[in-house]
Amino acid sequence: MLDLVNGNKFSGNEARSQFITLRNDQLQVQISNYGARVVSLFAKDRAGNFDDIVLGCDFVADYYSGQGIYMGATIGRYANRIGGSIFNIGEKNYFLDYNDGVNHLHGGAKGFHTVWWELKEHSATECTMKYTSVDGDQGYPGTLSVEIKYSLKSQGLEISYKGTTSHTTYVNLCNHSYFNLKGAGNGDILSHELSLDADFYLPVDEGLIPIGKLEPVIGSPFDFNVKSPIGNHIRCNNNQLDGYDNTWVLNNPSLLKSVARVEESKSGRTLEVLTTEPAVHFYTAKISCKGKSGVMYNDHSAFCLETQHFPNSPNEPSFPSTLLHPEEEYSSTTLYRFGTI
């Protein structure tokens, strides 16, 4: 099995910090209980050499604020944005924490990315963490109990979520890892080639809130049905595009299907994404911050493929519902599968 953790400077400076290392012959992943986040992921290139391919920070305190705040983290209670920081259930309005102008982003300023998760189970290849979000947390109704399980599956990292609530509420969880298949800090990702199984995307307003309709990707910079370099159209004149920070509607969502693939020719690494979710938010990291080992991360130094439900679905009846009732169990799975060409 791999043993690369000694080459990773990441460490905690609080007594409650825990770091779980999962490893097999193909991958090594380190998980922090702060935000239940992926802090390193070592994968092979075509020559068999391992590199850490996720952006992140050296110390847990570096994730408390700034542009590293979401890196690798579990996002909840609601990934992406809710317009006006408000929704209703029945005839009652619920007012959420607003942390993105007037809008609610990634569960609020004290979302799941900012909390200490409890380690429930741990083996060499998987770990389970849990967290209970109390009734009224960030404005949400119901006490929500969540478990997240990280599992190594041969060449892949599978992330599974389960949740139950005491009162009807909205839930939309995802992982927010920033990938660079050349290795974290090794330049931009504009030459990476992406394919996405999606015929439509969600156009948004000035606050990045979906306007309630689906737009065909064909003939636009959002068409990745045929494999294309990420940088081909990233700077084109389009009012929906300022670097990619957009949601694609996946074709024929199912129990677990392949929805995206990224290839990087220099390293030969590939990433395939399989998910049970109906959408993926593709983000090409508009950042400028210091990362691991003091390396600067700049614009487009990584990409995110955030598998999730539609942004603002609590306020759009035509979007797939994210309501969770007390008699139900929330369940979602995403598999990030790595390989080489």
Helices and strands as residue ranges (DSSP letters): G 5-7, E 19-23, E 27-32, E 37-44, E 50-52, G 60-63, G 66-68, E 74-75, E 81-82, G 83-85, E 86-89, E 92-95, E 104-105, G 112-114, E 118-122, E 126-133, G 137-139, E 144-153, E 156-165, E 169-170, E 174-175, E 193-196, E 200-201, E 215-216, E 228-229, G 230-232, E 245-249, E 257-263, E 269-275, E 279-283, E 289-290, G 292-294, E 296-297, E 304-308, G 313-315, E 323-324, E 330-340
